[in-house]
């Protein structure tokens, strides 16, 4: 992806050739400003590549799709809408019946443990609760692909770990493919089936690391020598060791 401004050219992303397997959890790991979010927005059809193509489910990605759910660092909850109405927002955007999807929304809120806050407003929810609601909103159409741009980066460490476990559980339940943007090495190792390590800008793919740990994964995994070895490998590729 190349940007042009005032006669200047800035290459944000270069040499990104990546196949993602059906049902896998892949992390894009790299330093801030390396183009991770740009890559994710291109994958989601929100941004057109300057060159090359993105193919999803056998078709070239041409724009946003109900089969692709995107979640960002901020929950982006509309303050005048209740929790359940925020969850149902994509249904309205695509011109569908809220009544048809209300049961699905209630089921998702129950799955993430905030069903009792369905009629509450964002200002009545903690940051973690808002992100749980945002996760429900992403899942409302049962997407085949989840694109996650550091969705829990603004949360405290305890809540972040809890939300990561929740995300893994829901992804396993839905069997969706997931791509996570992160600059947290331990998070990438714990969450992923594979880690795509990226260089500093202009962002390019350095190496893809296989993560062989079985699922479901417990927090104790992070204390094992095998986990430490993979984290060290990622640090080395990032030039941190």
C-alpha positions in Angstrom: 0.0 0.0 0.0 1.4 3.4 -1.1 0.2 6.8 0.0 0.7 10.0 -2.0 0.6 13.5 -0.4 2.0 16.8 -1.8 4.0 15.0 -4.4 5.6 12.7 -1.8 5.3 9.0 -1.8 5.1 6.9 1.4 5.2 3.1 1.2 3.3 1.8 4.2 3.1 -1.9 3.2 5.3 -4.0 0.8 5.8 -7.6 0.1 2.7 -9.0 1.9 2.1 -12.5 0.5 0.1 -14.6 3.0 -2.3 -17.5 2.9 -4.6 -17.9 5.9 -6.1 -21.3 6.6 -9.8 -21.8 7.2 -10.5 -21.8 10.9 -7.1 -20.8 12.1 -6.0 -18.0 14.4 -3.3 -15.9 12.9 -1.5 -12.9 14.5 0.1 -10.1 12.7 3.0 -9.1 15.0 5.2 -6.1 14.5 6.3 -2.7 15.8 3.9 0.3 15.9 3.6 1.9 12.5 4.7 -1.1 10.5 1.4 -1.4 8.5 -0.4 -4.1 10.6 -3.6 -2.1 10.7 -3.3 -1.1 7.1 -3.0 -4.8 6.1 -6.1 -5.6 8.3 -8.2 -2.8 6.7 -7.2 -4.1 3.2 -8.2 -7.6 4.2 -11.6 -6.3 5.5 -12.3 -4.4 2.3 -12.1 -1.0 4.0 -9.0 0.0 2.1 -8.0 -0.7 -1.5 -4.5 -2.0 -2.1 -2.2 0.0 -4.4 -1.2 -3.3 -6.0 -2.1 -6.9 -5.6 -5.4 -8.5 -4.6 -7.1 -10.0 -1.5 -9.1 -13.2 -2.1 -11.6 -14.4 0.5 -13.8 -17.5 0.2 -12.8 -17.8 -3.5 -13.7 -14.3 -4.4 -11.8 -11.0 -4.7 -12.5 -8.7 -1.7 -14.2 -5.6 -3.1 -15.7 -4.0 0.1 -17.2 -4.7 3.5 -19.1 -8.0 3.8 -21.4 -9.6 6.4 -19.0 -12.6 6.3 -16.2 -10.4 7.7 -16.4 -9.0 11.2 -14.0 -6.2 12.4 -13.2 -5.2 15.9 -11.1 -2.2 16.9 -9.2 -1.1 20.0 -12.1 1.2 21.0 -15.5 -0.4 21.6 -17.2 2.5 19.7 -20.5 2.3 21.5 -23.1 4.9 20.7 -24.1 6.5 24.0 -27.7 6.9 23.1 -28.2 3.2 22.4 -28.6 0.4 24.8 -26.2 -2.5 24.9 -28.4 -4.7 22.8 -29.2 -2.0 20.3 -25.4 -1.4 19.9 -25.0 -5.1 19.2 -27.7 -4.9 16.6 -26.2 -1.9 14.8 -24.7 -4.0 11.9 -28.2 -5.5 11.3 -29.6 -2.0 10.7 -26.6 -1.0 8.5 -27.3 -3.9 6.2 -31.0 -3.1 6.2 -32.2 -6.2 8.0 -34.9 -6.9 10.5 -33.7 -6.2 14.1 -36.5 -8.5 15.3 -35.1 -11.4 13.4 -31.6 -11.0 15.0 -32.7 -10.0 18.6 -32.6 -13.6 19.8 -29.1 -14.0 18.4 -28.0 -10.8 20.1 -29.5 -12.0 23.5 -27.7 -15.3 23.0 -24.3 -13.6 22.4 -24.7 -11.3 25.4 -25.4 -14.4 27.5 -22.4 -16.2 26.2 -20.1 -13.3 27.2 -21.7 -12.9 30.6 -23.4 -9.5 30.3 -27.0 -10.5 29.5 -28.3 -8.6 32.5 -26.9 -5.4 31.0 -28.8 -5.7 27.7 -30.8 -2.6 28.4 -28.0 -0.6 30.0 -26.2 2.3 28.3 -22.5 2.4 27.6 -21.8 4.9 30.4 -23.2 2.3 32.8 -20.7 -0.4 31.6 -17.0 -0.9 32.5 -14.4 -0.9 29.7 -14.3 -4.7 29.7 -18.1 -4.9 29.4 -18.1 -2.5 26.5 -15.6 -4.7 24.7 -17.7 -7.8 25.4 -20.6 -6.0 23.8 -18.4 -4.9 20.9 -17.4 -8.6 20.4 -21.0 -9.6 20.3 -21.6 -6.9 17.7 -18.8 -8.4 15.5 -20.3 -11.9 15.9 -24.0 -10.9 15.2 -23.9 -12.1 11.6 -21.8 -15.2 12.4 -18.9 -14.1 10.2 -16.5 -16.5 8.6 -13.6 -14.2 9.2 -12.8 -12.1 12.3 -10.4 -9.2 11.9 -9.2 -7.9 15.3 -7.2 -4.7 15.5 -5.7 -4.8 19.0 -9.2 -5.0 20.4 -8.2 -5.2 24.1 -5.1 -3.0 24.0 -6.8 -0.3 26.1 -7.8 -2.6 28.9 -5.9 -3.4 32.1 -3.8 -6.6 32.0 -6.2 -8.7 34.1 -9.2 -7.8 32.0 -7.2 -8.2 28.8 -6.2 -11.8 29.6 -9.8 -12.6 30.5 -11.0 -11.1 27.2 -8.4 -13.0 25.2 -9.6 -16.3 26.8 -13.2 -15.3 26.0 -12.3 -14.5 22.4 -10.5 -17.9 21.9 -13.6 -19.7 23.4 -16.0 -17.9 21.0 -13.7 -18.3 18.0 -13.5 -22.1 18.7 -17.3 -22.2 19.1 -18.0 -20.4 15.9 -15.1 -22.0 13.9 -14.4 -18.6 12.3 -11.0 -17.7 10.9 -9.4 -15.0 13.0 -6.6 -12.5 12.3 -5.3 -10.5 15.2 -3.1 -7.3 15.0 -0.8 -7.0 18.0 2.6 -5.8 19.1 2.5 -7.9 22.3 4.7 -11.0 21.8 3.3 -13.1 24.6 -0.3 -12.4 23.4 0.6 -13.4 19.9 2.1 -16.7 21.1 -0.7 -17.5 23.4 -3.5 -16.8 21.0 -2.2 -18.0 17.7 -1.9 -21.1 15.5 0.6 -19.1 13.4 2.4 -15.7 13.9 3.2 -13.5 10.9 6.1 -11.3 12.0 6.4 -8.0 10.2 9.3 -5.6 9.8 9.3 -1.8 10.6 7.9 0.5 7.9 7.6 -0.2 5.1 6.0 -3.2 6.5 6.8 -6.5 5.0 6.4 -10.1 6.0 9.6 -11.4 7.7 8.7 -14.9 8.7 5.7 -17.0 9.7 6.1 -18.9 13.0 4.1 -22.0 13.7 2.7 -22.3 17.2 2.2 -26.0 17.9 0.4 -25.9 21.3 -2.9 -27.8 21.6 -6.2 -26.1 22.4 -7.8 -25.1 24.7 -4.9 -23.3 26.2 -4.5 -22.4 29.9 -2.6 -19.3 31.3 0.0 -21.7 32.7 1.2 -22.3 29.2 3.0 -19.0 29.4 5.2 -20.4 32.1 6.6 -23.3 30.0 10.1 -23.4 28.4 8.4 -24.1 25.0 6.4 -20.9 25.2 9.5 -18.9 26.2 11.4 -20.4 23.2 8.7 -19.2 20.8 8.5 -15.8 22.4 12.3 -15.5 22.1 12.1 -16.5 18.4 9.6 -13.7 17.8 11.8 -11.2 19.7 14.8 -12.1 17.6 12.9 -11.7 14.3 11.7 -8.3 15.6 15.3 -7.3 16.4 14.7 -7.1 20.1 17.2 -9.9 21.1 
